[in-house]
Amino acid sequence: MALQQTPASPPAHCFVKRTFHKPVYCHHCTDLLWGIIGQGFTCEVCNFVVHDKCMKTVVSPCSSIAPTLVKTPVAHCWSEPLHLRRRHCNVCRKKLDDTWAVKCEVCEYYVHVECEDFTVPNCKDCATFVPDKSLPQVVQKHHWREGNLPANSKCLVDKKTCWTGECLAGMRCEWCGYTVHAMCAEKVPADCTFGLLEPIMLPPTAVSIPRTEVPMEAIIGVQSRRKDTLSPRSISEEFTSGDYKVRDAEEPTRDKTKDRDEKEEVVKVFDGNSSLRRRMFRLVTVPRAVSVCDFLTAAMRAFHVPQENSKTYLTDAYSADETELTDPLPITKLTRRDGKRPAVFLRYREKDNNEGCVRVYPSRLGAAVVMDHTALPVTSTTCVSDVIVHALHKFGLPDANPDDYRLVEVMLDKGVSERVMEPDERPWELLKAVARDSVRQMEMTRFYLQLTKDPHGSSIALFVGSLPPNLSQRQYENILADILGKGYKYSSIGPIYYEYGSMVITYEDSDLAVRAFYTLRESCYDDKNLLVMMLPNIQQHMIPEGVQPLLVFVNVKSGGCQGLELITSFRKLLNPYQVFDLDNGGPLPGLYVFRYVKKYKILVCGGDGTIGWVLQCLDNVGQDSECQHPACAIVPLGTGNDLARVLRWGPGYNGGEDPINLLKDVIDAEDIHLDRWTVVFHQDEKVEDKQAQTNSTGNTRRGMYITQGQDSNRRRLVSKAHLQHNIHAGSTSEDNTQIFVMNNYFGIGIEAELCLDFHNAREENPNKFNSRLHNKGVYVKMGLRKMVSRKLCKDLHKEIRLEVDGRPVELPPLEGVIILNILSWGSGANPWGPEKDDQFNKPNHWDGHLEVVGVTGIVHLGQIQSGLRSAIRIAQGGHIRIKLNSELPVQVDGEPWNQAPGEVVVLKSALKANMLKKTSKSKLRRRNTEPSMVANEQSKLETIRPDPASTSHPL
């Protein structure tokens, strides 16, 4: 007997009464369904389970009509298939445990791989700038997402628990994080204030991106290694999403189904010619005595198609002339092939169907248009130009010139794909042609009316990297000309980051920019794939007063998998256009995007080397930016993390702290100055060039560049143009002088030799050095070897001469000298030691002085590390000169090498660094239970109204 839709069901839900044989929870109120038989109802399409008493108050739409409720579709950025625990599918509402699933990298949307066909393209819209709206006119709305709420979440309205791990229930705003019951969503004030993260949030209304077909993940750098998923998509060839397809080869054998009830039949359903060509179908189980009407209803539910039965019909897929199924007993009339199940086509009825309706939506036509969409009657002879005229009248723009507008076909199947239509095309005939390939694609097709001229402008900036460093502008232009050809000439080039081999090129034609984007992405130079990113634009005048957007840099290669987890969390908590992966071009793309922001903060997720990398890029581009010295906070992901320790950010992020707490700490952190120092290495002229410039690893020091993204606590070479005026004329030479910037410390002798051995071992096997514990173990092992091996740095005090602030300093017997800017060295040790009564002042990292200490050997180093002893205090000063009489190992901020005889000068740098120091630790509860937040919002809540009607859809 066919199951009928209950008359009292909310729109599109096909509820039937069921008896459940295990504990089941209501997806509306989250209570357990009690009883022995007929405990509740379940939707035949989306598996929504509900009490009888809750049916009239259900507001969650069925997945069959959810896409039609989306006003501005935004495609999700899918991850690779993976296993997810304690999550529910947003399509079928079942648990994801032990099955392959994908998640969106930008929002909290999770689906089974086999459910990816029916996802709703309602990801966060992160770039909503409208040129003709000023800041007071902009209203940010909540973006509600159903289910998968954080544990112990409470409703903002009634303060009751709205979270459950048993089913998909409850609502959460993707921007502010407020959590509510589904029935309470409309009682929350419509305006979203971004909650606790408002002070550092980059508002979507301040971000603009010209209209292109480039997917969002290509712009924000998500999944950049999966190039195959970022290519332009074909509308005509596309069927559904996902890697899971039911094919003939995967069909269960007949032997496995012998025990099936003989009164039922399993039938393959194709929804069009495209699905037959690709051998993709859905299996439908129906009674052998089913009627055509019920069979048709089951087939439409299998494809989540909410069409009326009168507009579709079923045909025999294996018959020669594709016979339409008729009553009685349509199952018995199906053509059967040996070893295969019977198959049917779900078809749209085209015969004598020369008229219908098309849905037309306004695409950011300005504040004058208040309608969400309109349904326009069309015929087979209605062309696009006619639709534009009728739509302008419907949207209240009768005086607008139709020639200034265009109609865009948008398909919401497997993301969002767009195509600009020609004026003489016929939308109704187009829809019927789409239906022949796929009835579901026809249902997912809509039309948008938009201005022909992009209101955001046509200027598009492309960041191009992975080119050889230190070439001239003419050479870079020639390389791009060879790759792009004459047809893709850009409008301008610059800025050019010479020492990084990267630049920004600008196009004034968006179509040309897109073609150049894909051409460059598929190109190589010197056997290296080019790095290409399309950069968004930030409108400074749309950033509210008092908001300092947080620019986040994450080194995904640091801390094992913690970098990848952090960047995903920050993209969901913040605007993904303010979060950058350092593996994609380093800090330069993010700094270029934020160049016009007057005041912002930076969060660096990585080790000390990553922080130095970001600070150096700030030195290079700061003079061209509105904010030249933004304050920097740290999430320590490296091995030593000495600077992070001094600034109270901890010894290392272990993944146990909620990322929302990290952002809250950044908001509360205080600004503090960090002294930076110039270290000048001047080589003796008598030393041969080849011997002087080659270190123990065989690399040439001058011009050696570090691979981007590797967190090895190393520093890059710094341009002398910035620092030449700080160095005495007698100590510089164009041929044998190297200049570095020091942030943490500088070492000579045994400590630097140990650092060099570790560096060489990591260069030989970088994949083995992905754990802090392993790295520290290697250090210990190397130190033990040094105790019994030949001592290269014995009697170091005889090989160097030290001068501090112009006064010679006599050295005691030593094997190593360390010059400190911060009171943390070697993963948290303090060589300077505790305060005591002597001739030295209390040190800090903003007093303009350095501390010079000495170590007597490996045992002494171990004692310092364990806190049993301090180093030998030698001197304090702001200008240090060291004469090297022989080749000795040295290191600057963890980057080691063997330095030839010569002179080393350490002096105060003109470069500045503003850092953020973490304040006293305060545990932050989840955003939805934050007392101050609830108190502020409670005053805004509207008077509690009756339960919302079934026509209210939070999506």
Beta strands, then each sheet from edge to edge (+ up, - down):
strand 1: 15-18
strand 2: 40-43
strand 3: 49-50
strand 4: 82-83
strand 5: 100-103
strand 6: 110-112
strand 7: 144-146
strand 8: 171-173
strand 9: 179-180
strand 10: 207-208
strand 11: 264-270
strand 12: 282-287
strand 13: 312-316
strand 14: 343-348
strand 15: 355-362
strand 16: 374-379
strand 17: 405-411
strand 18: 417-420
strand 19: 445-451
strand 20: 460-465
strand 21: 492-497
strand 22: 502-507
strand 23: 524-525
strand 24: 528-529
strand 25: 531-535
strand 26: 537-538
strand 27: 550-554
strand 28: 579-581
strand 29: 601-606
strand 30: 631-636
strand 31: 670-673
strand 32: 677-683
strand 33: 737-742
strand 34: 745-749
strand 35: 800-804
strand 36: 807-809
strand 37: 816-820
strand 38: 850-855
strand 39: 872-877
strand 40: 879-884
strand 41: 888-892
strand 42: 895-899
strand 43: 902-908
strand 44: 914-917
sheet 1: 1+ 2- 3+
sheet 2: 4+ 5- 6+
sheet 3: 7+ 8- 9+
sheet 4: 10+ 26-
sheet 5: 12+ 11- 14- 13+
sheet 6: 16+ 15- 19- 17+ 18-
sheet 7: 21+ 22- 20+ 25-
sheet 8: 23+ 24-
sheet 9: 28+ 27+ 29+ 30+
sheet 10: 31+ 44-
sheet 11: 33+ 32- 43+ 40- 35+ 36-
sheet 12: 39+ 38- 37+ 34- 41+ 42-
end
